[in-house]
Amino acid sequence: MKYLAHIDPDSGREQTVKEHLIATATLAASFASEFGAEETAYRCGLLHDVGKYSDAFQRRIQNGSEKVDHSTAGAKEAFNVKDAYAAFCIAGHHGGLPDLGNQKADVAGSPTFHGRMKKEVEDYSGFKEDFESIPNATVPQKLCSSNLDAYFFTKMLYSCLVDADFLDTESFMQNGAVVRGGYEELSAYGKKLEKHIEPWWDAYNELNRTRCNILRTLMDAAGSEKGLFSLTVPTGGGKTVSSMAFALKHAEKNALRRVIYVIPYTSIIDQTADVFERIFGEGSVIAHHANAEFGNDTPSEIKSRAYLASENYDAPLILTTAVQFFESLYAAKPSRCRKLHNIANSVIIFDEAQMLPVPYLTSCVAAISQLVKLYGCSAVLCTATQPALGQIFEKYLPDMEIRELCPKILSENPIFKRVTYEREGKLDDAELARRLCNENRVLCIVNSRKQAQKLFSLTEGEGVFHLSTMMYPEHRRAVLKTIRDRLKAELPCRVISTSLVEAGVDVDFPTVYRAMAGLDSIIQAAGRCNREGKRAVEQSTVHIFETEQRAPETLQQNIGAARHTLRKHEKPDSEEAIHDYFSFLLYTLKSGEELDKKSIARSVEGGAWAFRSTAERFKLIDGCGYTIYIPLANGKRLTDELINSRPTKSLIRKLGQYAVGVYENHYKQLLNIGAIEPIAENAGILRDVSLYNESTGLAFGADEGKGIFI
């Protein structure tokens, strides 16, 4: 009998189960060879779909009968030879990694691993006709010497399996037409960067000479052995390019495969991508914009094909967000986890590392430490205000020091002190708008998108602009270009923004207003004032003010720590103030439990093997993982293509330029009134484009949007 794994609905082509198993096993083994687990990954691949040898599955694939569990059989095969790692991976290769559960209490069919192991499965003995035996495999003990190690090894093994399964299935479905790779070697990126910075060495003023000295120091340090690094460079010190220069040379010296650049906000990913594309060329950077997850648990053709196109970090230079990066490391779904094995043997730059959410700090540090200790990575904690993370890293990497790449003599150069700070007390929106109208060129940063929109509506006159994450990236890019052009021409330019403009956005205003926030955010905002050092310090003012609206709850403790620090220190950007702020925030205001508020690190280290429930708890920003694609400008053509043809990874990546991330309640409100067409579990296309304004972006709520845009 010919046992089939897949049938192409368009052409009728067939792929046998044996062909699929061998191809998946071979790919998985090649992925796992990066960390010495190829034997285990190969066995995973051979066993993952043995349940497709059942008559029930063959009936389903031929005539579309009811769904058949084909994952449990392979998981049982692995579990019978005491390979729990492979068993977990196989059990979850479609529905996601399960929790272990309770061996005594769980009954057959419970959604736990023990429930799956008790479940009766269809006869799959046809497997023995194609495979007389399965090769032995030894699980690398160095990767599993503690509960934390075993947890992350399971995730890495799972990633190898599901990515191999995705790729082989996609290759069959597209008749071998899947385009993978095609990127230049990482060494070519290094050569392009060297060419880009070549004119810089003849620096024409002291600020640029100091930036070049920092750049040269980092390039000289790139020959260091792999490990954990910090990079403390003041705002305006050229941190983005300098850190990339270090990463590319360090990768070359240590034979690493890629550079992954992790930024704090989705909202600045397009700005950073612009910087890198100017250096390396268009299409050279994979920017992971959207949170959309395309599931395979519905019959919709568009969802199943887009599911195969989910992100897998297969390029030499990846640009992503802290939310995407860390939530993937703790995720359980295959579409989120498939990229993880490609993180191994990379240089990972954590830009603005101080912005890692404090309640998840322990679990984030634990994940970074695993990648450095066991998966061949170097990590660079890159910031203008280095947080006091050393104590946490000491727990997970006790034998590894954090090596600072920028000497203090460079980072503390007085040339970087370019602004005067003034404290204004409380300003209501009307008074704040009046002040902004009286300035010719001014940037105002507030803590919420709703306040930014309200303040924008109150600010009158020529050259008033709004920036927030309610605008899709291509829209923000166009507005920022206009802003930069007006600043260069010294035309009136008044910008009201959320914090997205603080990090990675190259603008230079003579005056900045910043709503009270964490000290690091205030200093970042100051980096948009007199950025190029062309004005006198006394003519470059950063006004710190309190708002009439209460800041979001997630910022309250950072604001409290900033107020505490500013009562003691007059200069927010002094070394003493920065040290006191982070010490107070992390080790006085917060207990050890507060740094692991959801008990994620404690659970993993305790050996809970609770993959699904851990993924549900690990949400860096609760409820914000919903994506709405905006069918305006080129977004209309791309969304039409998504609906009318086969989604590809390239298409999903391009669509990120037209994506707006929203909270769950906002998404569901728009869904309930029919304003969006759902295309995935957490993604949809905006169909009522009247809810998108050319100045402020997507309306916050259906009622509010209808009122504004009628």
N, C-alpha and C positions, 0 to 999 in steps of 0.2 A: 504494500500500500504506500502511496505517496502522501506523506504528511506535509501539509502546507502551513507556513507561518503567515504569509501575506499574499493577497491578491490585489493587483492594481485595478481599481474600479473603472479606470478610463480605457485601458488596453487589454485587460484580462491576463496580463503577465502574472506568473506565479513565482514565489520564492519558497523553497522547502524549509522546514524547521531546521534540518541539519545545516543547510547553507547559512541560515541566519545565526544559529548558535556558534558555528565556527568563526564566522566573520565578527560577531560581537565579542567573542572570547579573545580573538587576536587583537582587536582594537583595544579592549579593556586592558590586556596585558601590556601593550605598548604604552598606554597612559600610566599604568602603575609602575612601570620600570623606572620612572623618575624618582620614586622613593622606595625601590627595592621590594615591591610586593606583586611582581608580575605573575607568579605562580598562583597566588590566591585569586587574583583578578581573572586569570584565564579560567580557573574552575568556576568562578562566579558566572562568567559569560556562557560557559557550556551548559550550566544547569538552569539558567534563569527562566527559560521558556519550555522546559521539558513537559510541562502540563499541556502544551499544545499537541502532544502526541495522543491525547485522549480522543475517542470517537465524538464526544460531546463538542469539543472545540472544533473538530473538523466539520461537523454539521453546521456549527455557527458560521465558520468562515465561508462555507459554500452557499448557505441559504439565509444567512442573517438571523438565525434563531437567537434565543435569549443568551444573555451574557454568561460566560463561563470563567470561573476562577482558574487561571493557568499559572499563577505565581506560587501558590502554596506548595505544589508538588516539588519544585526545585528547592524551595526553602527547606522542606523536610529532608530531601536528599543531603543537603549540606549539614543540617542539624544532626543527622544520623551518624556523620563522621566527625561530630564534635567541632564543626567549624561554624560557631555562632555568628561570626562577623559576616561571612558569606550568606548565612541563612537570613539574617536581618535584611541585608541588601536585596536579596532576591524576593523576600516577602514583600518588600516595599517598592519594587522597581516600577510599579504603575501608580499605586495609590499613595505612596509616601512611606517613609520609615515609621514603623509603629512604636508604641511604648512596649516595654517588656511585659508589664501586667503582673498577675499573680498566678503562679502555677497551680495552686490548689483551688482558688476561687473562680478563675476564668473558665468558661464553658466553651465548647466547640463553636466556632464562628464569632466569638468575641473579637472586637477590633484590635486586640493586643497580639503580641507575638505568641504568647502562650495559647491564646485562643485559636490562632492560626495553626499552631502545631497539633492541636487536638482535632482539627477539622478533617472530616473525611474528604478525600479527593477522588476525582474520576480516574479510572484505570489509564495509566500512561505507559504501559509496558512496551508499547511500540518503540519507545526510546532505546531499548536494548537492541533493536534491530539495526540501528545506526551507530550506536556506541557500545562497544563491549565493556569498556571501563572508563572511568574518569581519572585523569592524572592526579597523583598525590600532590598536595600543596602544603608548604610549611608557612604558617603565619609568622612574619618577622617579629620576634619578641621585643626588639628595641623600639618598635612602634607601639607597643601595648603594655609597657611596664607599669602603668598606673591607670586608674579609672579614667582620668582626663585624657591620657594618651589613647586608650582604647576607644573612647568616644570619638575623638577626631580621626582615628584610623578608620573606624566604621564609616564616617562621613566621606573620607577620601576614597575608600574602596567603593562606596555607593556611587560617588561621582563618576568614577571610571566606568562602572557598569552602565549607569543610565545614559551617560554621554555616548558610549559605544553603541548602545541599543538605539538611541535617537538617530545617530549618524548612519548606521547601517539601514535602519528603516527608511530614513529620508532618502538615502541613496537609491534604494529599491523603488520607492514611490516615484522618484523623479528619473528613473531609468539611468542611474549613474551620473545624472547631470548636476549633482550637488557641487557647488564651487566652494572649496575650502582652501585657506591659505591664500597664496598669490601676493603676500606682502613681501616687502624687502626684508633682508636680514637685519637684525638689530644693529649690527656694526654699521650699516648704511645710515641708520638714524644718527649714530654718533658723528659720522662724517658731515652730515647735513647741519647738525648743531654747531660743529666747529666752524663751518663756513659762515653760518649765520652770525656767530659772535666775533668773527675775525675783525670787523671794523671797530669793535668795542675797545680793543686794547689801546687805541690812541684816544683815550678818554679826554674830554674837553673841559671837565670841571671836577671839583673835589668829590662831589656826590657820585658821579659815574666812575671816578678812579677808585673810590672805596667799594662800589659794587663789583668792579673788576677784580679787586684784591680778594673779595669774598669768593667770587667765581673761581679764580685761580687756585685758591686754597682748597676748595672742594675738589677740583679736578686733580690736584696733587694727592688728595687723600683717598682717591677712588681705588687705589691698589690695595687697600686694606682687606684683610680676610673678612668673609661673610660674618654677619652678626647684627647687633642692635646699635643704631646710631641716633643721635639727636642733632637737630640743626636749628639753632636759635639765631635767627636773623631778624633784625627790626623790620617793621613794615616799611616798604619802599627800598629794601635792600637787595632786590632782585632774587628773592627766594625761589620763585617758580622755575626760572631758567637755571639757576645755580644747582638746585636739587636735581633737576633732570640731567644736567651735565654730569653730576656725580653718579647718578643712577646708571647712565649709559656706559660710562667708563668702568664703573664697578662691575656691571654685568659682563662686559667684555673681559675684564681681568679674571673673573671668577666663573666664566662659562655659564652664566645664567641666561634664561630663555626669553624673558620679557620684563617690561617695566609696568607696574600697575600703580596708577596715581589716584589716590583716594582723597576726595574733597568733602568738606562738611555738608554742603547743600546741593540739592538737585539744581537749584536756581542759578548757581554759578558755573555749572558744568559747561554751558555753551561758551562762556567767556574764556575759560581755561582751554577748551578745545580750539578756540580761535587762535590763542597764543601758539599752541603746538602745531596747528595746521599751517600757520605762517612760517614756521621753522621747517617742518617735515613734509609739507605738501598736503593738498586736499585728499581726503580718504585715507590718510595714514594713521589716523587715531580712531579707535572704536570708543565712542562716548556712550555710556550706558545711562540713558536719560530716564526711562519710564519704569514704573513699578508693575506694569501689566504682567499678569501670569495667565498664560493660555493653558487651560486644563484639557484633559482627554476623557473627562467623565460625562460628556454629553455627546449626542449623535451628530451635532453640527459639524459639517465638513470644514468650515472655515476655522473652527476652534481646533480640530485635530491637526490640521496642516500647520497652523500657526504655532501650535504646541511644539512641533518638531523644529521650528525655527527659533526657539528660545535661546537666550544668550549662553555662550560657552567659553568666552575669553580666549578665542583662538588666534588673536593678533599679537604682534610684538609689543604694541603700546596700547594699554587699556586705561580709559579714564572713567572712573565710577564714583559713587558716593559712599559715605560711611554707612548709610542705611542699607544700600544694596550689598555692600561688601560684608558687613557683619551679620545682617539678617540672613544672607545666603549661608554663611558658615554655621549658623544655628538652625537653618531651615530643615524641613523634612520632605518637602515636595521635590520630585525629580526635576521639574523645570527650573527650580531655584538652585538645586545642588549640582547640576551637571557641570557647571563651570569650575568647581572647586579644585579638581586635580590639576587644572592649568595654572593655579596659583603657585604650585610647587616650583622651586628653583626660579624664583622671581625676585626682583627688587621692588619693594612696596614702599611708596612714599605716602605718608599720612599727613596731608597738608592741613594746617590748623588743628593739630592734634589736641589742643586744649579744648576743642569743642565737642569731644566725645561726651555723650550724655553721662553725667555723674552716676545715676542709678544703675548703669550698665558697665561702669568702668572696669570692675573686676573681671567680668566675663569677656570684655573686649581685650583687655591685657592678656588674659589666659589664651585667647585665640591667637593673638599676635605671637605670643611666646611659643605656642605649638608650631606655628609656621617657621619660626626661626630655628627652633631646637631640632625638629624632626623632618621638616620638609624643604630644607635647603634654601630658605629665603633670607634675605637681608631686609630689615625694616628701618625706615628713617622717620623719626618723629619730628616733623618739620613745623615750626611755629615762630611767631614773633614774641610769644610770652610762654616760655616753656613751663608747663605744669609740673607739679611735684609727683611724678608717676614712679619715681625710683623705688619707693617702698613696695609698691605692688609688683613691679617687675622682679624685685629681689626674691619674692616668693616663688615665682614660676621659672625664673632663670637665675638661680642663686650663684652660678659659676660664670655668669656673663655680665660684664659691665656695659653701661650705656656710654658709647664713645661720642663726645661732642665734636662736630665737624668744623664749627666756626669759632675761632679763638675770641675771647672776650675783647681783646684789643681792637678787633674789627667790629664786633657786634655792638660795642658800647661807644663807638665813635660819635662825638657830639654832632656830626653832620646830620645824623638821623633825628635829632631833636628839632623839629621844624614847626611846631605849633605852640600856641598858648591855650591853656584850658581855663574856661570860666564856668562857674556853677550858677545856674539861674533860678533854682527853686522850682515851684510848680508853675506850669504854663498851660492854660486851657487852649483848646483847639483854635478858638477865634483869635486869641492873642498870638499864638504861634503862627497862624496864617498871616496875620498883620505884619509880623516881623519878617517872614519870608518874602512877602511882597515888597518890603522896603530894601531888600538885598538885590544886587544885580546878578550875582552868581552864587548860589547857595545850595547845599545838599542837606536834607533833613531825613533822618532815619528813625523810624518808630518800630514798635515791637509787634504790631499785628497788621495783617493785611486789611482788616476792616478799618482800622484807624488811618492807614495810608490812603485808602479810597476816600474817606470822609475829609481828610485834610486837603487832598487834591481838589475836591469839590469846592473848598473854601478859599483856595489860593487863586487869585486872579492876576491878570496881566500877561504880557508876552513871554513866551518860552517857559511854560509850566509843564512839567513832565511827571509821569507816574511810573514806578517800577515795582513789580511784585511777582510772586510765583503764580498769580492768577493769569499771567500772560504767558503764552507758549514761547519756547526759547527763540525761535526765529523772529518773533515779534519783539522780544526784549533786545535782541541783537540789533534790529533796525533802530529802535529807540535810542539805544546806547550810542550808535554811530552818530545820530543827530545831536545827542548831548555832547559828544566829544568834539564834533565840528563847531558847535556853538561856543564851547569853552575855548577852543583854539582861536576863534574869531573874536573872543571877548564880547559876545552877544549876550543879552539877558538869558539866564538859564537857571531855573528854580526846579529842583528835583525832589520829589517826595518818594521815599523808598522804604521797603522793609529791609531787614538785615542782609538780604541777598547781595547788596552792593558792597558790603564790608570786606569780603575776602575774594581776591582773584579778579577784581574789577579795576581796571586802570583808568581812573578819572582823577582830576586835580582841581579842587575848588578852593577859593580863598576863605570860605566860611562853611562850617559844618555844624548842624544841630543834631545832637544824639540824645534820644530818650534814655533815661536811666536803664542800665543793663548790667551784665557782668563786666568786670573790669577789662577782660580780654576783648569783649565786643567794643567797648569804648575806645580802646587803643586801636583796634582795627578800623573803626570809623575815622579816627584821627589820621589814619594812613591815606584817606581820600582828601586830606587838606594839605595844601602846599606840598604835594607829593614829589614834585621835581625840585623843591628847594629854591624856586625862583623868586619867592617873596620873603620879606623879613618875617622873623618869628612873631613879632608883635602885630603884624598885619595878617596873621593866619590864625584864626580863632576857632576852637572847638567848644561849643556851648553844650553843657550837660544839663538836662532839665528833667523834671518829673512831669508825668502826664496826668490828665484828669481821669483817664481810663486805667484800670488795673491791668498790669501786664499778664500775659498767659501764665498759667500755673507752673509750667515747666521752667519758667525763668525766675520764679520768685526767690529761690534760694541763691541763685547767682547774683541777683539784685541785692539781696540782703548782705551777702558777703562783700559786694562792691561798696555799699553804704558804710559798712563797718570799716573797710580799708580807707575810704576817702575821709573818714573822720580823723584818721591818724596821719594821713599823708596828703600833702598838698598837690604833689605831682603824680597823677595816675600811672605814668609810664616809667617811674623810677624803679630800679631793680628791687629796692626794699618793698615798695608797694606791691609789685607783682608777686614777690615771694610771699608776702603776708596774705595776699588775696587767695592764692592757691592753697597755702597751708591751712588757712581758716576754712576754706570751702571743702577741702578734701579730708582734713584730719581733725578739725575742731567742730565745724558745723555738722559734718557727716561722721557717723560711726562706720565701722567695717561693714555692718549689715546694710547701711544706706548706700554703699558703693556696689552692692549686689542686691538691690531692692527686691527683685523678683526671685531671689534665691537660685539663680540659674547656675552660677559657678559652684555653689555648694551642692546643688543637686547632681551635677555632672561629676564632680569630684567624689561624691558619695556613692557613685556606681549605680545611679537610678536607671540608666538606660531608658530614659523617657524622651525619646526623640520627638514624638508628635507634640506632647504637652510642652516641652521646652520651646519648640518652634512657636507655639501659640503664645507663650509668655514673652518671648524675645521680640519686642517691637520697640525699636529705638524712638519712634514717634507714633504713639498709639493712634490707630484708626486712619492714618494718612496714606495707606497703600493703595489708593484707587487712582486710575488714570483715565482722563477724558481726552480723546483726540479731537482737534479742532479742524474742520474741513474748510479752511480759508487759505487763500493764496495757493501755494503748491500742496498744502495739506489736503485740498479737495481732490487733486489727482491721486495722491497717495492713499487716502481713505477709500476712494473708488476702487483702486487696484486691490486693496485689502479685501474688499467685499467681492469683487468680480473675478479674481484670479487666485492662484496659489500663493499664500503668504510665504515669504522667504526671510531668512535672517537679515539680509540686506534691507528689505523693505521695512521690517520691524525697527531696525536701527534708524533708518531715515525718518520714520514716523515719530521718533523721539523728539525731533525738532518741532513737532506740532502737538506736543502732549502737555497737559496741565495736571498736576497732582492735586488731589482733593481728599478731604476727610470722608469717612463712610457716610455720615449723616447728609452731607452735601450731595454726594453721589446718589444716594437713595432718594433724596428729594427730587432731583432732576429725573431720575429713572421713573418715579411714580407719576410724574406729570407728562411722561412721554417725550421729554426733551433730549434724551440720549437713546441710542440704539446699542444695547449690550453686545459685545463681541467676545467677551471672556468673563471669567469669574469676577474680576475686579477692574474691567476696562470697558469703555464704550465710546461711541462716536457721537459728538454733539450734533443733533439734528435741528434744533431750534437755535440758529446762529444769531438771532436777535439777542440772545443771552450773552453774547461776547461783544464787548465794547472796544473800539479801536484805541482808546486811551487807557482804560483800566483793566481790560481782559475779561475773564469769566465772572459773571455775577455770583455773589455769594449764595443767594437763595432764589428759588423760583419767583416768589412774590416780589422780592426786592428787585430782581433783574427785570421783571415785567414792568415794574413801575419806573425804573430808570430809563429803559430803552424804548418805551412807547413813543 
